Amino acid sequence: MRYNFSADPAELMEQYGLSPQIMDLLISHFSFFDMNDDGVISLQELETMYNQVSRTYANPAHPLSPVFNSPNPPPPPLPTEMDITALFYEADTNQSGFIEFEDFTRVRVD
């Protein structure tokens, strides 16, 4: 699997006790958020992806929505800009201004 980031997946697999399948999944998820393929996730990329996913899941007519074909479902709560910003800064532990793959891995497995 192709990746463009500084952390060595093999070292992270050993550090967190991850299988190759889980590491491939993490790389895939990271790449989903890293829209410009620069090896890091910016706050803008995180906001864009959360907003796109939220709109999909909030649309009751969309088959991926948890409320699809449910009688009288309440709409799922959408993350606020403050929620997304808080998540970003919680993940950016080295205060680089970006979520690097190692940050992403730590947040996902902890």
N, CA, C and O atoms as CSV, one atom per row, in Angstrom:
chain,resi,resn,atom,element,x,y,z
A,1,MET,N,N,0.849,-1.184,0.000
A,1,MET,CA,C,0.000,0.000,0.000
A,1,MET,C,C,0.885,1.233,0.000
A,1,MET,O,O,1.860,1.293,0.748
A,2,ARG,N,N,0.564,2.211,-0.820
A,2,ARG,CA,C,1.320,3.438,-0.930
A,2,ARG,C,C,1.011,4.358,0.253
A,2,ARG,O,O,-0.129,4.451,0.707
A,3,TYR,N,N,2.042,5.026,0.732
A,3,TYR,CA,C,1.832,6.039,1.751
A,3,TYR,C,C,2.872,7.125,1.603
A,3,TYR,O,O,3.947,6.895,1.048
A,4,ASN,N,N,2.560,8.292,2.092
A,4,ASN,CA,C,3.437,9.444,1.983
A,4,ASN,C,C,3.467,10.158,3.333
A,4,ASN,O,O,2.869,11.221,3.497
A,5,PHE,N,N,4.164,9.566,4.289
A,5,PHE,CA,C,4.309,10.212,5.584
A,5,PHE,C,C,5.591,9.737,6.241
A,5,PHE,O,O,6.172,8.736,5.822
A,6,SER,N,N,6.036,10.450,7.272
A,6,SER,CA,C,7.361,10.213,7.825
A,6,SER,C,C,7.438,9.025,8.783
A,6,SER,O,O,8.499,8.410,8.889
A,7,ALA,N,N,6.385,8.684,9.468
A,7,ALA,CA,C,6.438,7.586,10.449
A,7,ALA,C,C,6.587,6.248,9.735
A,7,ALA,O,O,5.996,6.031,8.676
A,8,ASP,N,N,7.365,5.369,10.309
A,8,ASP,CA,C,7.567,4.041,9.743
A,8,ASP,C,C,6.458,3.117,10.248
A,8,ASP,O,O,6.387,2.847,11.447
A,9,PRO,N,N,5.589,2.627,9.354
A,9,PRO,CA,C,4.497,1.759,9.790
A,9,PRO,C,C,4.976,0.524,10.558
A,9,PRO,O,O,4.308,0.087,11.495
A,10,ALA,N,N,6.116,-0.040,10.176
A,10,ALA,CA,C,6.616,-1.237,10.876
A,10,ALA,C,C,6.942,-0.919,12.330
A,10,ALA,O,O,6.663,-1.723,13.219
A,11,GLU,N,N,7.533,0.254,12.579
A,11,GLU,CA,C,7.838,0.657,13.959
A,11,GLU,C,C,6.552,0.885,14.754
A,11,GLU,O,O,6.462,0.511,15.924
A,12,LEU,N,N,5.567,1.497,14.113
A,12,LEU,CA,C,4.293,1.743,14.803
A,12,LEU,C,C,3.564,0.433,15.081
A,12,LEU,O,O,2.924,0.287,16.123
A,13,MET,N,N,3.656,-0.520,14.153
A,13,MET,CA,C,3.032,-1.826,14.367
A,13,MET,C,C,3.620,-2.478,15.616
A,13,MET,O,O,2.894,-3.022,16.448
A,14,GLU,N,N,4.938,-2.414,15.732
A,14,GLU,CA,C,5.603,-3.011,16.887
A,14,GLU,C,C,5.258,-2.248,18.169
A,14,GLU,O,O,4.956,-2.858,19.194
A,15,GLN,N,N,5.304,-0.925,18.108
A,15,GLN,CA,C,5.031,-0.092,19.286
A,15,GLN,C,C,3.624,-0.318,19.839
A,15,GLN,O,O,3.440,-0.388,21.054
A,16,TYR,N,N,2.636,-0.433,18.957
A,16,TYR,CA,C,1.249,-0.564,19.391
A,16,TYR,C,C,0.718,-1.993,19.304
A,16,TYR,O,O,-0.442,-2.235,19.636
A,17,GLY,N,N,1.539,-2.936,18.867
A,17,GLY,CA,C,1.110,-4.326,18.770
A,17,GLY,C,C,0.031,-4.533,17.722
A,17,GLY,O,O,-0.946,-5.241,17.968
A,18,LEU,N,N,0.197,-3.922,16.557
A,18,LEU,CA,C,-0.821,-3.967,15.507
A,18,LEU,C,C,-0.477,-5.017,14.460
A,18,LEU,O,O,0.694,-5.262,14.169
A,19,SER,N,N,-1.499,-5.623,13.909
A,19,SER,CA,C,-1.315,-6.581,12.817
A,19,SER,C,C,-1.120,-5.803,11.512
A,19,SER,O,O,-1.464,-4.624,11.435
A,20,PRO,N,N,-0.569,-6.461,10.490
A,20,PRO,CA,C,-0.449,-5.801,9.181
A,20,PRO,C,C,-1.808,-5.354,8.622
A,20,PRO,O,O,-1.901,-4.318,7.964
A,21,GLN,N,N,-2.840,-6.128,8.883
A,21,GLN,CA,C,-4.175,-5.764,8.389
A,21,GLN,C,C,-4.680,-4.472,9.045
A,21,GLN,O,O,-5.252,-3.608,8.380
A,22,ILE,N,N,-4.458,-4.357,10.351
A,22,ILE,CA,C,-4.882,-3.137,11.052
A,22,ILE,C,C,-4.064,-1.950,10.569
A,22,ILE,O,O,-4.606,-0.861,10.377
A,23,MET,N,N,-2.765,-2.148,10.372
A,23,MET,CA,C,-1.929,-1.051,9.870
A,23,MET,C,C,-2.390,-0.618,8.488
A,23,MET,O,O,-2.449,0.581,8.212
A,24,ASP,N,N,-2.716,-1.561,7.615
A,24,ASP,CA,C,-3.232,-1.204,6.288
A,24,ASP,C,C,-4.519,-0.393,6.404
A,24,ASP,O,O,-4.729,0.556,5.650
A,25,LEU,N,N,-5.368,-0.765,7.340
A,25,LEU,CA,C,-6.612,-0.030,7.557
A,25,LEU,C,C,-6.329,1.391,8.051
A,25,LEU,O,O,-6.958,2.344,7.591
A,26,LEU,N,N,-5.388,1.535,8.983
A,26,LEU,CA,C,-5.018,2.865,9.476
A,26,LEU,C,C,-4.443,3.733,8.356
A,26,LEU,O,O,-4.766,4.917,8.257
A,27,ILE,N,N,-3.599,3.148,7.521
A,27,ILE,CA,C,-3.032,3.891,6.399
A,27,ILE,C,C,-4.143,4.337,5.451
A,27,ILE,O,O,-4.139,5.471,4.971
A,28,SER,N,N,-5.078,3.457,5.186
A,28,SER,CA,C,-6.194,3.787,4.311
A,28,SER,C,C,-7.039,4.922,4.899
A,28,SER,O,O,-7.412,5.853,4.186
A,29,HIS,N,N,-7.337,4.843,6.182
A,29,HIS,CA,C,-8.134,5.892,6.829
A,29,HIS,C,C,-7.375,7.214,6.847
A,29,HIS,O,O,-7.958,8.269,6.598
A,30,PHE,N,N,-6.075,7.162,7.141
A,30,PHE,CA,C,-5.269,8.378,7.152
A,30,PHE,C,C,-5.282,9.020,5.762
A,30,PHE,O,O,-5.456,10.232,5.635
A,31,SER,N,N,-5.098,8.209,4.732
A,31,SER,CA,C,-5.073,8.714,3.353
A,31,SER,C,C,-6.407,9.348,2.972
A,31,SER,O,O,-6.441,10.293,2.185
A,32,PHE,N,N,-7.502,8.835,3.523
A,32,PHE,CA,C,-8.829,9.395,3.271
A,32,PHE,C,C,-8.885,10.853,3.746
A,32,PHE,O,O,-9.442,11.711,3.061
A,33,PHE,N,N,-8.307,11.128,4.920
A,33,PHE,CA,C,-8.321,12.480,5.472
A,33,PHE,C,C,-7.242,13.368,4.857
A,33,PHE,O,O,-7.426,14.581,4.763
A,34,ASP,N,N,-6.121,12.784,4.437
A,34,ASP,CA,C,-5.019,13.542,3.847
A,34,ASP,C,C,-5.341,13.808,2.380
A,34,ASP,O,O,-4.808,13.155,1.482
A,35,MET,N,N,-6.215,14.769,2.158
A,35,MET,CA,C,-6.782,14.998,0.833
A,35,MET,C,C,-5.760,15.452,-0.201
A,35,MET,O,O,-5.905,15.127,-1.379
A,36,ASN,N,N,-4.730,16.193,0.202
A,36,ASN,CA,C,-3.747,16.669,-0.769
A,36,ASN,C,C,-2.511,15.771,-0.820
A,36,ASN,O,O,-1.541,16.088,-1.508
A,37,ASP,N,N,-2.545,14.664,-0.101
A,37,ASP,CA,C,-1.493,13.646,-0.157
A,37,ASP,C,C,-0.107,14.194,0.204
A,37,ASP,O,O,0.900,13.814,-0.394
A,38,ASP,N,N,-0.077,15.103,1.204
A,38,ASP,CA,C,1.218,15.644,1.626
A,38,ASP,C,C,1.778,14.940,2.856
A,38,ASP,O,O,2.830,15.327,3.366
A,39,GLY,N,N,1.085,13.912,3.335
A,39,GLY,CA,C,1.592,13.127,4.457
A,39,GLY,C,C,1.177,13.618,5.818
A,39,GLY,O,O,1.603,13.062,6.830
A,40,VAL,N,N,0.354,14.652,5.869
A,40,VAL,CA,C,-0.174,15.171,7.138
A,40,VAL,C,C,-1.633,15.574,6.925
A,40,VAL,O,O,-2.075,15.793,5.797
A,41,ILE,N,N,-2.365,15.666,8.029
A,41,ILE,CA,C,-3.754,16.120,7.977
A,41,ILE,C,C,-3.814,17.502,8.599
A,41,ILE,O,O,-3.460,17.689,9.763
A,42,SER,N,N,-4.263,18.463,7.818
A,42,SER,CA,C,-4.423,19.834,8.323
A,42,SER,C,C,-5.795,19.971,8.979
A,42,SER,O,O,-6.671,19.125,8.801
A,43,LEU,N,N,-5.959,21.037,9.730
A,43,LEU,CA,C,-7.265,21.306,10.338
A,43,LEU,C,C,-8.317,21.474,9.245
A,43,LEU,O,O,-9.443,20.998,9.392
A,44,GLN,N,N,-7.962,22.143,8.158
A,44,GLN,CA,C,-8.918,22.335,7.062
A,44,GLN,C,C,-9.329,21.002,6.452
A,44,GLN,O,O,-10.506,20.803,6.152
A,45,GLU,N,N,-8.378,20.077,6.262
A,45,GLU,CA,C,-8.716,18.761,5.710
A,45,GLU,C,C,-9.642,18.004,6.659
A,45,GLU,O,O,-10.608,17.377,6.225
A,46,LEU,N,N,-9.341,18.067,7.952
A,46,LEU,CA,C,-10.175,17.380,8.937
A,46,LEU,C,C,-11.593,17.951,8.928
A,46,LEU,O,O,-12.567,17.199,8.943
A,47,GLU,N,N,-11.706,19.269,8.905
A,47,GLU,CA,C,-13.031,19.906,8.867
A,47,GLU,C,C,-13.785,19.523,7.601
A,47,GLU,O,O,-14.972,19.202,7.660
A,48,THR,N,N,-13.108,19.552,6.459
A,48,THR,CA,C,-13.749,19.222,5.185
A,48,THR,C,C,-14.286,17.795,5.189
A,48,THR,O,O,-15.428,17.550,4.803
A,49,MET,N,N,-13.454,16.863,5.628
A,49,MET,CA,C,-13.883,15.465,5.618
A,49,MET,C,C,-15.003,15.211,6.626
A,49,MET,O,O,-15.962,14.506,6.313
A,50,TYR,N,N,-14.896,15.770,7.819
A,50,TYR,CA,C,-15.975,15.588,8.797
A,50,TYR,C,C,-17.284,16.170,8.275
A,50,TYR,O,O,-18.346,15.575,8.455
A,51,ASN,N,N,-17.209,17.325,7.634
A,51,ASN,CA,C,-18.429,17.932,7.106
A,51,ASN,C,C,-19.020,17.104,5.981
A,51,ASN,O,O,-20.240,16.956,5.911
A,52,GLN,N,N,-18.190,16.557,5.095
A,52,GLN,CA,C,-18.694,15.715,4.020
A,52,GLN,C,C,-19.329,14.441,4.560
A,52,GLN,O,O,-20.417,14.053,4.135
A,53,VAL,N,N,-18.652,13.800,5.488
A,53,VAL,CA,C,-19.180,12.566,6.073
A,53,VAL,C,C,-20.447,12.858,6.865
A,53,VAL,O,O,-21.412,12.096,6.800
A,54,SER,N,N,-20.448,13.957,7.611
A,54,SER,CA,C,-21.624,14.309,8.412
A,54,SER,C,C,-22.839,14.547,7.533
A,54,SER,O,O,-23.943,14.113,7.861
A,55,ARG,N,N,-22.639,15.233,6.423
A,55,ARG,CA,C,-23.768,15.481,5.516
A,55,ARG,C,C,-24.305,14.169,4.957
A,55,ARG,O,O,-25.516,14.014,4.796
A,56,THR,N,N,-23.425,13.234,4.662
A,56,THR,CA,C,-23.852,11.939,4.137
A,56,THR,C,C,-24.681,11.200,5.180
A,56,THR,O,O,-25.775,10.717,4.886
A,57,TYR,N,N,-24.151,11.115,6.406
A,57,TYR,CA,C,-24.845,10.369,7.451
A,57,TYR,C,C,-26.097,11.078,7.951
A,57,TYR,O,O,-27.022,10.428,8.437
A,58,ALA,N,N,-26.137,12.392,7.837
A,58,ALA,CA,C,-27.318,13.128,8.305
A,58,ALA,C,C,-28.461,13.087,7.306
A,58,ALA,O,O,-29.591,13.433,7.651
A,59,ASN,N,N,-28.191,12.671,6.076
A,59,ASN,CA,C,-29.212,12.607,5.047
A,59,ASN,C,C,-29.955,11.274,5.176
A,59,ASN,O,O,-29.402,10.234,4.818
A,60,PRO,N,N,-31.188,11.282,5.676
A,60,PRO,CA,C,-31.904,10.027,5.889
A,60,PRO,C,C,-32.160,9.243,4.602
A,60,PRO,O,O,-32.459,8.050,4.658
A,61,ALA,N,N,-32.047,9.893,3.451
A,61,ALA,CA,C,-32.272,9.190,2.184
A,61,ALA,C,C,-31.008,8.481,1.692
A,61,ALA,O,O,-31.068,7.690,0.752
A,62,HIS,N,N,-29.883,8.757,2.314
A,62,HIS,CA,C,-28.626,8.135,1.883
A,62,HIS,C,C,-28.502,6.740,2.492
A,62,HIS,O,O,-28.695,6.579,3.697
A,63,PRO,N,N,-28.183,5.730,1.681
A,63,PRO,CA,C,-28.109,4.352,2.199
A,63,PRO,C,C,-27.067,4.143,3.294
A,63,PRO,O,O,-27.180,3.187,4.062
A,64,LEU,N,N,-26.059,5.005,3.390
A,64,LEU,CA,C,-25.064,4.867,4.453
A,64,LEU,C,C,-25.492,5.545,5.749
A,64,LEU,O,O,-24.827,5.411,6.776
A,65,SER,N,N,-26.585,6.259,5.696
A,65,SER,CA,C,-27.070,6.947,6.885
A,65,SER,C,C,-27.584,5.928,7.904
A,65,SER,O,O,-28.267,4.973,7.533
A,66,PRO,N,N,-27.255,6.128,9.201
A,66,PRO,CA,C,-27.766,5.193,10.210
A,66,PRO,C,C,-29.283,5.257,10.356
A,66,PRO,O,O,-29.890,4.383,10.975
A,67,VAL,N,N,-29.891,6.293,9.787
A,67,VAL,CA,C,-31.347,6.418,9.894
A,67,VAL,C,C,-32.061,5.963,8.624
A,67,VAL,O,O,-33.286,6.056,8.540
A,68,PHE,N,N,-31.315,5.474,7.640
A,68,PHE,CA,C,-31.909,5.006,6.380
A,68,PHE,C,C,-32.906,3.892,6.673
A,68,PHE,O,O,-32.570,2.918,7.346
A,69,ASN,N,N,-34.116,4.030,6.177
A,69,ASN,CA,C,-35.190,3.052,6.368
A,69,ASN,C,C,-35.595,2.842,7.826
A,69,ASN,O,O,-36.178,1.809,8.155
A,70,SER,N,N,-35.301,3.792,8.697
A,70,SER,CA,C,-35.721,3.688,10.097
A,70,SER,C,C,-36.958,4.551,10.297
A,70,SER,O,O,-36.999,5.685,9.819
A,71,PRO,N,N,-37.968,4.035,10.996
A,71,PRO,CA,C,-39.168,4.845,11.223
A,71,PRO,C,C,-38.900,5.927,12.275
A,71,PRO,O,O,-38.419,5.633,13.369
A,72,ASN,N,N,-39.211,7.166,11.937
A,72,ASN,CA,C,-39.107,8.312,12.837
A,72,ASN,C,C,-37.762,8.420,13.553
A,72,ASN,O,O,-37.729,8.565,14.775
A,73,PRO,N,N,-36.667,8.354,12.824
A,73,PRO,CA,C,-35.362,8.429,13.499
A,73,PRO,C,C,-35.014,9.866,13.862
A,73,PRO,O,O,-35.358,10.794,13.130
A,74,PRO,N,N,-34.337,10.050,14.980
A,74,PRO,CA,C,-33.835,11.389,15.267
A,74,PRO,C,C,-32.610,11.640,14.393
A,74,PRO,O,O,-31.853,10.709,14.118
A,75,PRO,N,N,-32.404,12.863,13.958
A,75,PRO,CA,C,-31.218,13.109,13.149
A,75,PRO,C,C,-29.963,12.958,14.009
A,75,PRO,O,O,-29.952,13.359,15.173
A,76,PRO,N,N,-28.914,12.383,13.437
A,76,PRO,CA,C,-27.686,12.250,14.213
A,76,PRO,C,C,-27.065,13.616,14.454
A,76,PRO,O,O,-27.172,14.503,13.607
A,77,PRO,N,N,-26.424,13.795,15.589
A,77,PRO,CA,C,-25.800,15.097,15.851
A,77,PRO,C,C,-24.596,15.299,14.936
A,77,PRO,O,O,-23.812,14.379,14.705
A,78,LEU,N,N,-24.467,16.499,14.429
A,78,LEU,CA,C,-23.327,16.833,13.588
A,78,LEU,C,C,-22.236,17.433,14.465
A,78,LEU,O,O,-22.534,18.188,15.390
A,79,PRO,N,N,-20.979,17.108,14.188
A,79,PRO,CA,C,-19.918,17.715,14.989
A,79,PRO,C,C,-19.844,19.206,14.693
A,79,PRO,O,O,-19.985,19.634,13.547
A,80,THR,N,N,-19.626,19.973,15.718
A,80,THR,CA,C,-19.491,21.414,15.533
A,80,THR,C,C,-18.058,21.733,15.136
A,80,THR,O,O,-17.164,20.896,15.263
A,81,GLU,N,N,-17.854,22.932,14.663
A,81,GLU,CA,C,-16.494,23.374,14.324
A,81,GLU,C,C,-15.606,23.302,15.564
A,81,GLU,O,O,-14.426,22.964,15.471
A,82,MET,N,N,-16.176,23.621,16.718
A,82,MET,CA,C,-15.421,23.549,17.969
A,82,MET,C,C,-15.036,22.104,18.298
A,82,MET,O,O,-13.924,21.852,18.761
A,83,ASP,N,N,-15.949,21.154,18.061
A,83,ASP,CA,C,-15.652,19.734,18.291
A,83,ASP,C,C,-14.479,19.279,17.420
A,83,ASP,O,O,-13.563,18.608,17.895
A,84,ILE,N,N,-14.523,19.650,16.156
A,84,ILE,CA,C,-13.488,19.235,15.211
A,84,ILE,C,C,-12.150,19.873,15.575
A,84,ILE,O,O,-11.110,19.217,15.527
A,85,THR,N,N,-12.181,21.147,15.935
A,85,THR,CA,C,-10.946,21.832,16.330
A,85,THR,C,C,-10.361,21.210,17.589
A,85,THR,O,O,-9.147,21.025,17.677
A,86,ALA,N,N,-11.196,20.886,18.557
A,86,ALA,CA,C,-10.714,20.251,19.787
A,86,ALA,C,C,-10.095,18.890,19.486
A,86,ALA,O,O,-9.044,18.552,20.030
A,87,LEU,N,N,-10.736,18.115,18.628
A,87,LEU,CA,C,-10.198,16.814,18.231
A,87,LEU,C,C,-8.841,16.977,17.558
A,87,LEU,O,O,-7.911,16.215,17.821
A,88,PHE,N,N,-8.738,17.977,16.689
A,88,PHE,CA,C,-7.485,18.225,15.976
A,88,PHE,C,C,-6.354,18.517,16.960
A,88,PHE,O,O,-5.292,17.899,16.884
A,89,TYR,N,N,-6.573,19.445,17.872
A,89,TYR,CA,C,-5.494,19.834,18.792
A,89,TYR,C,C,-5.193,18.749,19.824
A,89,TYR,O,O,-4.076,18.676,20.336
A,90,GLU,N,N,-6.160,17.924,20.126
A,90,GLU,CA,C,-5.904,16.774,21.007
A,90,GLU,C,C,-4.990,15.767,20.303
A,90,GLU,O,O,-4.116,15.169,20.931
A,91,ALA,N,N,-5.197,15.588,19.014
A,91,ALA,CA,C,-4.384,14.630,18.262
A,91,ALA,C,C,-2.994,15.175,17.952
A,91,ALA,O,O,-2.034,14.407,17.878
A,92,ASP,N,N,-2.872,16.476,17.770
A,92,ASP,CA,C,-1.599,17.104,17.402
A,92,ASP,C,C,-0.738,17.310,18.646
A,92,ASP,O,O,-0.554,18.437,19.106
A,93,THR,N,N,-0.219,16.224,19.177
A,93,THR,CA,C,0.493,16.283,20.463
A,93,THR,C,C,1.824,17.016,20.388
A,93,THR,O,O,2.268,17.570,21.394
A,94,ASN,N,N,2.472,17.036,19.231
A,94,ASN,CA,C,3.749,17.749,19.137
A,94,ASN,C,C,3.569,19.198,18.695
A,94,ASN,O,O,4.549,19.906,18.463
A,95,GLN,N,N,2.325,19.636,18.581
A,95,GLN,CA,C,1.962,21.010,18.237
A,95,GLN,C,C,2.612,21.479,16.936
A,95,GLN,O,O,3.072,22.616,16.828
A,96,SER,N,N,2.641,20.584,15.957
A,96,SER,CA,C,3.210,20.917,14.652
A,96,SER,C,C,2.223,21.685,13.779
A,96,SER,O,O,2.606,22.264,12.762
A,97,GLY,N,N,0.960,21.690,14.178
A,97,GLY,CA,C,-0.070,22.307,13.354
A,97,GLY,C,C,-0.679,21.340,12.365
A,97,GLY,O,O,-1.488,21.725,11.521
A,98,PHE,N,N,-0.281,20.068,12.473
A,98,PHE,CA,C,-0.791,19.022,11.593
A,98,PHE,C,C,-0.943,17.733,12.388
A,98,PHE,O,O,-0.268,17.531,13.397
A,99,ILE,N,N,-1.835,16.862,11.925
A,99,ILE,CA,C,-1.917,15.512,12.470
A,99,ILE,C,C,-1.047,14.643,11.579
A,99,ILE,O,O,-1.351,14.432,10.405
A,100,GLU,N,N,0.027,14.147,12.149
A,100,GLU,CA,C,0.926,13.266,11.420
A,100,GLU,C,C,0.444,11.833,11.607
A,100,GLU,O,O,-0.382,11.561,12.479
A,101,PHE,N,N,0.958,10.916,10.789
A,101,PHE,CA,C,0.483,9.539,10.849
A,101,PHE,C,C,0.665,8.927,12.233
A,101,PHE,O,O,-0.197,8.181,12.696
A,102,GLU,N,N,1.762,9.231,12.887
A,102,GLU,CA,C,1.974,8.703,14.239
A,102,GLU,C,C,0.909,9.228,15.206
A,102,GLU,O,O,0.408,8.471,16.037
A,103,ASP,N,N,0.559,10.514,15.107
A,103,ASP,CA,C,-0.523,11.082,15.927
A,103,ASP,C,C,-1.833,10.350,15.650
A,103,ASP,O,O,-2.553,9.956,16.568
A,104,PHE,N,N,-2.121,10.177,14.358
A,104,PHE,CA,C,-3.358,9.532,13.931
A,104,PHE,C,C,-3.438,8.107,14.471
A,104,PHE,O,O,-4.482,7.681,14.966
A,105,THR,N,N,-2.336,7.379,14.373
A,105,THR,CA,C,-2.286,6.001,14.852
A,105,THR,C,C,-2.533,5.960,16.349
A,105,THR,O,O,-3.320,5.147,16.832
A,106,ARG,N,N,-1.859,6.840,17.088
A,106,ARG,CA,C,-2.011,6.849,18.547
A,106,ARG,C,C,-3.472,7.117,18.945
A,106,ARG,O,O,-4.021,6.443,19.816
A,107,VAL,N,N,-4.085,8.104,18.297
A,107,VAL,CA,C,-5.476,8.441,18.616
A,107,VAL,C,C,-6.409,7.270,18.292
A,107,VAL,O,O,-7.333,6.982,19.053
A,108,ARG,N,N,-6.171,6.608,17.184
A,108,ARG,CA,C,-7.061,5.524,16.755
A,108,ARG,C,C,-6.929,4.263,17.607
A,108,ARG,O,O,-7.905,3.533,17.783
A,109,VAL,N,N,-5.724,3.996,18.142
A,109,VAL,CA,C,-5.545,2.752,18.886
A,109,VAL,C,C,-5.653,2.932,20.391
A,109,VAL,O,O,-5.825,1.949,21.112
A,110,ASP,N,N,-5.558,4.147,20.880
A,110,ASP,CA,C,-5.697,4.382,22.329
A,110,ASP,C,C,-7.140,4.379,22.761
A,110,ASP,O,O,-7.430,4.562,23.943
